[in-house]
């Protein structure tokens, strides 16, 4: 049966299944660490999870509730079950973990089980096979504590002592775990100070030994070598039954560091002892980005089988072509087009809320990630019909519009840039995440407003009907940008949730490769006009209202004062808050000479109403010829 996330509790006893220690088993040689890991889990107070990892075409994790069938099960599972049955600590769970990448199978299982630590067999001196590559990968990126043990002759017995060499004066992680459970309760923990960093070694040991781990402090001691190297001190202290546990100073050198201590075993054939190395979850060094990504995965909500089925049903239902889809999209396109021709932002926002075109795009992203050809085809069919219908409706409304010019709402959608791509990408991420988490479904309304799919289509149809083909192309680029970015963002979220591509053997289906390539090519193709518009708008500025009217009382006062001057009319009164230095502009035109007293009075009226915080310009225009209540300008402004 598929594994479900354990319930969280409030005490060590109740979190028995919630924070286990995982043992990774990739071949029979790895079973040597089972006894040591079992004792560690028992003394730590958590369950032991044995993760038998195998390569397979699909990713699965199943808990073995009973003895695996020797005829049908993988031989490693049967062997692991028998070894577990012989352990003193029977609170052990066995899991069959499979996947195209064994490291991903282990990391996914560890995240699902919320493992606090992973235990692996070092198998030093073994062949360079896939299992050793698995250990390197986990040692570098696993977002939890990791232990490697070469137990040697301690395979079936507990260590009598744990020696912790404090390389460079460190060893805090190895000491902490020694107190917590690596060392049996009746054994001894011996810290061996580094002669080159004795002061720091003392501080670290003092700090760790004071922490409450439930270990008898009388069994803790620190050795301070009086001469020689740290390696000499370890060799002098080693006896039969000891376990040497060291801290990894660098994730990439984790196995190599353990191998260096293997030489000590070769030099002491008379002594039977085990070797171990610990790596803290917050280790730093090369590979930190990979570890942070894996740590981020542990915070991602885990989708159970039921959650995945429900998500697929919701997206499949909303992403297929249906009567409801056609009706709602047609109505949305009509509302958006009417709002665009009238220049009403409120009406256009209302159309965004009605439009159902977002779900097919999210469904297409899921189809690519899952390798679900039927879901992808249904989404494409719905999108094709929806796009065609919206273009037809908007073109008809554009032809019927009594206005021959384009409103600001239309022109605002004809010059997309890289910011529009970023908005669409983030909106696709938000939409997919909200659909995957039913409790966030209400946020889809905000997503629909953030990225508009139908209004750009409406702008394409209206511009086409008005013969503005260049502007229609700009609106089409905006729609294509939104289209591609939403699919890309949704696919990234579903991939993050672990909805991997379905595989045939070990290869990705050809249609998934083709769809992914087409998506990438489309993004690159739209990037060129987006970059061009970005640079142009940065150089020339964006289309924003330049001038806004003056306050009504100030306008009335200015008009009353100008009426006192015969032959003088007002050509322009405006101010701007976005153009630096524009201030308040008043342009006057007339046949008579404009007196200095009029200019002074107008300046006084503006200062009295708006203050002196912005410049005031009184412009006089000459060379104006009046006809039929309007004016034609034939010359430059007067100085």
N, C-alpha and C positions, 0 to 999 in steps of 0.2 A: 504494500500500500504506500502511496506517496507520503512523504514526511511533511508534517505540519510544524509550524513554529511553536515551541513550548510556551506555556503561559509564564508570565513573570510572577515572582513572589516577593516576599519581604524578608526572608531569613535564609541562612545558609541551607537549612534543611529543605525549604520550599524551592530554592533555585537549583536543586540537585540536577534537574534536566535542562535548566536554562543556560548554564555557563559551563559546559563540560570541557574536559581536556581531550583533544583529538589526537589519535595515533594514526599516522599515515602508513598504510601497508600497500606497497606496489609489487612486492615479490616475497617469496617465503623467507628470505634472509631478514626481512624487516620485522618478522615476528619475534626476533630476539629481544626487542625492547618492550614487549607486552608486559612482562612481569614488573619491570621497573616503573613503567607508566601507570600500571594498575595501583601500585603502592603509592605513587605520587598523587593520583586522583583520590584515593581513599583518605590519605592524610590531609589533603587540601579540602576535602568535604564536598567534592563535586563528582559527577558521573564521568566515566570514561567512555568516549565514543571512538570506536575503531572504524576508520574510513578505509575500506578496501577499494582502491582506485584502479580502474581499468580503462583502456582506450576503447572508444566506441563511436559510432557515427552520430548518435544523438546524446544529449545531456539528460541524465536521469539520476535520481537518488532514492533508493528504496531501503527501508529498515527491514532487516531480517528478524522476524518475530520467532521463527522456529529454525531448527537445523536445516541448512540448505540441502536440497536433493543432490546426492552425489552424482547421479546420472545426468541431471539437467543443469546444475549450477556450475559456475566457474570453479575449478579445483581450489583456487586460492581462498574462496569464500568458505568452502568446507573445511579446509585446513585451519583457517582463522577461527571458525566456530569451535573446533575441537580444542584449540589452544586456549580460547576464552573460557571454555567449560572447565578447564583444569586450573584456572586462577582461583586464588583464595578470595579475592574481591570479585564477587559475582555481579556487582552493580555496573554492568558493562553493556553497551548497546552496539550492535554491528550494523554497518550501513554499506550498501553496495553503491558506489559512486562511479559513474561512467560519463565520458564526454570525449569530443574530438581532441581536446587538449586536457591532459591529465591535471596540469597545474590549475587550470580554470575549474575543473571538476572539484578539486580539493578546496579551492578558495570559496567557491559557491556553497559547498557543503558546510564549511567552517562558518561562513556568514549566516547560513540558515540556522545552524545550531547555536550560534553566538559563542563559539569556542573562545576561551580566554587564553589558550596556549595550544601549540601543535608540537608533537613529539615525533621525531623521525630517526631512523637508524642511519648511521653515517656510512657504514660499509666501506671503510677506508681501504684503499688498495684494490678495490674492485674494478671491473671494466667500465669504460666510459660509455654507459648505456643510457637509455631514456630515463630510467629511474634516478640516475645521478643528476641528469639534467633537471628533473623534477625537483630534487632537493635544492639545487642552486637557485631555481626560480622562487621556491617558497622561502628560502633563506633571505632573499633580497626584497621581496614585495609583500609577503604575508602581513596583514595589518594586526597581528597579535604576537605575543611572545612565542618564540620558536626555540626548540631544543633539539640538538643532534647528539645521539649517544652511540658510542662504540663500546658496548657493554663487555665484550670479551668474555672472560670466564664468569661474569656476574649475571649471565642470562637467566638463571633460575634461582638467584639468591639476592638478598638485599645488601647494599653496601654497609660495611661496618663503620666507615667514616667518609665524610665528604671533605676533600681538600679544595680550597678556592684560592688559586694563585692570583694575587692582586696586581695584574700587569699594569704598569704605569700608575700604580696607586689606586686603581679602580676596583672593579669586581662587585659593585653594589647590587647589580641585578642577580648575579650568581649567588651572592650571599643571601639576598632576600628570598629567593626560591629555595635555597638550602634550608633555611629556617622554616619556611612554609610547608615543605613536604618532600623535597628531594631526599633529605636525610631522614631515616627512620627516627622515631621518638627516643629510642634508647641508644642512638649512635652519637657521634661527635662531629662537630663542624670545626674545621681548622682553617683559618685564613692565613695565607703565607704572604707577608708584606713584601713589596718590591724594594730591594735595597736601594734602588735609585730614586724611589719616591716614598720613603718611609713615613714622612709626615702626613702626606695625603692618604696613604694606606691606613694609618691610625685613625684619621678622621672618619673615613668611610666605614671602617669596621665599628667604630664607636657609635656612629649614627644608626647603622643597620641593626646592631645588636640591641639597641634600646627600643626598637619598634615591636609592638605586640604581635608575635606570630604563634604564640602558644608553645614555643620550644623552650626546653629547660636551659636557662642561661648558664648553668654550671657546666654544660657540655659545649660551650663556645669558648674558643681561645684563638689567639693570634700569635703567630711565630714571626719574630723579627730577625732575619739572618744577619749575622755579624760580619760576614764577608762572603765573597764569591757572588755568583749570579743567582737570579731567581730560579733558573733551571736547576742549578746545583742544589738549591734549597729544597725544591720539589723532590728531586731524586733522593735526597737524604731522608726525607720524611716519609716517602712511600712505603707502604706495607701491603701484604695480601688483603684483599677485600676492600681496598679504598676505591673511591670514585673521584677523579679529578674533574672539577667543573670550572670552566673559565668563561669569562665574558668575551663576546666578539667585539673587537675594537673597530671592525669595519665589515659591513654586510658582504661585500664582494670577496673578502678574504676569510669568510666564515669557515668554510670547509678546509681551506688551506691552513688556517690557524690550528684547526684540530689535527690536521695531518702532521704538523710540526711536532705535536706532542706524541704522535704515533711513534716517532723515533725513540722516544723515551721507553716505550714498551719494548721495542726491538733491542734496546740496550740493557733491559732488565728482564731477561727471559725467566728468571727465578721468581718474579713477582707477578701475581695475578690481580690486575686492577682494571677498572673501567675508565673511559674517557668521555667527557661531555663538554659541550659548548652551548652557551645560552645567548640569544639575541633578543634584546628588548623591543617592544612594539614601536617605540619612538626612536629607534636607531637612526642615525643620520649618515649621509655619504652618498656616493653615486647610486642612482636608482631611487632617490627619494621621491621623484615625481610618480614613479610606478607604485611605490608604497602608499603615497597619499591618495592615488586613485583607488587603490584597493581599500584603503580605510574609508574613503567616501562611499564606496559600495556598501559598507557595513551599516551606514546610516540611511541608505535608501530603503524605502518600504518594501518588504518582501511580499510578493504576490503568491498566494497559495494556489493550488490547482483550481479551487472554486473561484478565486478572484480572477484568474486568467480566463476561465470559461466565461464568467460574467462580462469581462472586458471585451472579449471577442464577440460575444452576442450583441453587446451594445453598439460596437463599432460596425459590425456586419449589418445590423438592422438600419443604422443611420447612413451607411455608405452605399447602399444599393439603390438602383433606380426604382421609384414607386410613384403612384399617383400623388401622394402627399408631398413628395419631394418636388415634383413638377409644379404643383399648384403653389407651394410656398415660394419656390424660386421665381416663378413668373410674377407673383405679387410683389416680391422683394425687388425684382428688377424694375417693375413699373414705378414703385414708390421711389426708388433711388433715382431713376431718370427724371421724374417730375420734380424731385427736390433739386437735382443738378441744374435743370434748365431755369429754375426760379432762383437759384443761388441760396437755397435754404439749408443751412447746416443741420438744423434740428430734424428736418424730414430725412436727410441722408443718413443720420444716425439711426433713425427709426428703421430704415431699410436694412441697415447692418444687423439689427436685432432679429429681423424676420428671416434673413438669408440662411439657408441650410447647407451652403456650399463648403463649409469648413470640415464637416464630418467625412465626406468622401476623400478629401486630401489626407486627413489623418489615417483613414482606412488604407489608402495607398501606401503610406509610410509603414504601417503594420504589415501589409502584404509583402513588401520588400524584405523586411526584417525576418518575418516568419517563413518566407519562401512560399506563401500561400497564393498560388496563381489565381484561384477562383475569386478570392477577396480582392486581389489587385485588379482583375478584369472588371468586376462589378463596380469598383470605385472609378475606374477609367470611363466606363460606360455612363455612369451617373454624371461625372464631371463633363463629359463631352456634350451630353444633352443639355446640361445646365448652362454651359458656356454659350452654346448655340442659341438657346432660348433667350438668355439675357441679352445677347447681341441683337436679336430680332426685335425684342420689345423696346430696347433703348433706341434703336434706329428709327422705328415707327414714331416714337414720341419725339425724337429729334426732328423728323420731317413735319410733324404736326405743330411744333412749337412756333408761336407767333414772333419770338425773338430771334433775330438773325445773328446776334453776337453771342459769344460764349461767356457764361457767368464765371465768377471767381472760383466757385466750387468745381467747375469743369477744368479750368486752366491749372488749378492747384494739383491736379492729378496727371498732368502731362509732362512733368519734369522730375521723375524719380531719381534718387541718388542712393548712396550706400547706406544712409540712415534708414531708408525704407526697407532695404534688405535685412538690416539688423532687427527692425521692428517685426517684420514677418517671421524671421527665424525664431525670435524669442516668443512670439505668439504661438507658433507651431509647437514649441516646447511646452508652453503653458497649457495649450489645449490637450495635448497628449497626456500630460501629467494629470490634469483635472479629470480626464476620462478614465484614467487608470485608478484614480482614487475617488470613489463615488461620493464621498463626503465633500469633495471640492467641486461638484458639478455646477454649483451656482456661479462659480467664477468664469464659466464659459461665456456668460453675457459680457463681461469685461473684455475677454479675449476677442469676441466678435466685433466690439467697438474698436479695439486697438488696431486690428488689421482688417481692412475693408477689402472684400473680394468682389462683391457685386458693384459697388460704385465705380471702380476702374473700368469694368465692362460697360457700365452705362455711359461713362465718358467716351469710350471708344465708339459706341454706336452714335452718340450725339455729334461728336466731331466728324465722323464719317458722313452723317446726314447733312452737316453744314459745309461739307467740302474741305474741312481742315484736316487733310490726311497726315500731315506731319505731326500735328498734335494728337491725332488718333493713334499714331505709332508710339508716342510717348506714353499714353495711357495704357496701351497694350503691353509695353515693357514693364510698367508698374504691376499689371496683373500677372505677367509671367514671373516677375520677381517674387510676388506674394505666393504664387502657385508653387514654385520650386522650393522656396525657403520653408514653407509650412510642411511640405512633405519631408524635407531634410531634417527639420527640427523634430517632427514626430518620430521619424525613424531613429534618431539619436536617443530619444527618451525610451522608446521600446527596447532598443538594444541595451540601454543602461539597466532596464528592469529585468534583463535576462531572457527576453523573448528572442532566442537565437534563430538564425536561418536554419530551416529544415534542410537536411543534407541527404543526398543519395550517394551511399558509400562515403567517401571522404571529399567529395567535390560539391561546390555550390551549384545549384541549378543554373543552366545557361541563361534563362530568362531573367534571373535575379542579377546576373552579371551585366546583361544588356540594359536592364532598367537602371541599375546603378550608374553605368557608364553614361546613359542618356541624361540622367539627373546631373551628373558632374559636368557634362558638356553644356547643358542648359544653363547651369550656374555660371560657367566661364563665359558663355556667350552674352549673357545679360550683364556681366560685370563691366564690359567695355562701355556701353552707354551710361551705366551708373557712375563709373569713374569720370567719364567725360562731363556729365551733368554736375558731379560733385566739384570738379575743378572749375567749371564755368560759373557755378553759383558762388563758389568761394571768391572768385575774381570779380564777378559782376554784382553779387548780392542776390538775394532771393526775392521773389515777388511778394511784397507785403504792402499794406496800405501806407502811402506816403504821407498824405495830408488828412487831418481830421478836423471837423468843424470847431469853431470857437464856441464858448458857452453862449446860450441864448441871450442872456442879459447884456453880455458884451457886444454881441452882434447887433442887437437893437440899438445900443448906445452909439456904436460906430455908424450905423446906417442913418440915425437921426442927425449926427454931426455932419456927415457928408452931404445930406440933403440941404444943408444950409449954404452949400457952395454951388452956385449955378454952373451948369456945364460939366460937373465932375460926377463920375459914376464909379462904383466899386466893381473891380474885375475879379478879385480873389481875396478871401479871408480864410486863413487856415493856420494850423500849427501841427507839429510832428513831435512824437516822443521817441521815435526810433532813429531819426537821422540827426547825428550830432551837428550842432551849429545851425540847424534849420530855424529853430525858434518860431516866432509868430511872424507871418508874412501877410501884408496887406498891399494889394496892387490896385492902384487907382488909374483911371484913364479919362481923358476929357480934352475938349478943345481949348478950354481956358487954362491959364497957368495956375498950378497948385501952389497955394500960399504956404509960407513957413508956419503960420499959426495953425493951419489945419493939420500939418504933420505933427506939430508939437502937441496939439489937443489929442490926436489919435494915440500918440505914444503915452500920454498921460492916462487915457482911458484903459489901455492895455495894462500898464503898470499898476493902476489902481485895482484892476480885477484879478490879474494873474501874478503880480509881483515882478520883481526885477531879476528872477532867477534864470530867465532865458532871453536871448537877444530878440529885439523888435526891429523889423525892417518895413519901412514904408516905401514901396516901389511906385514909380510913376512911369507909365507906358506912353510912348508917343507913336505917331504914325498909324493911329487906329481909325478905321473907316466903319461907321455904323450903318447897319441896314437890317430892317425887319426885326428889331429887338435884339439882335445879336451883334457880335463884334468880330472883325477879322484883323489879324495882327500882321503888319507889313514891315515892321522894323524892330531893332533891338531895344531893350529897356533903356530908358534915359538914365544917365548917371545921377 
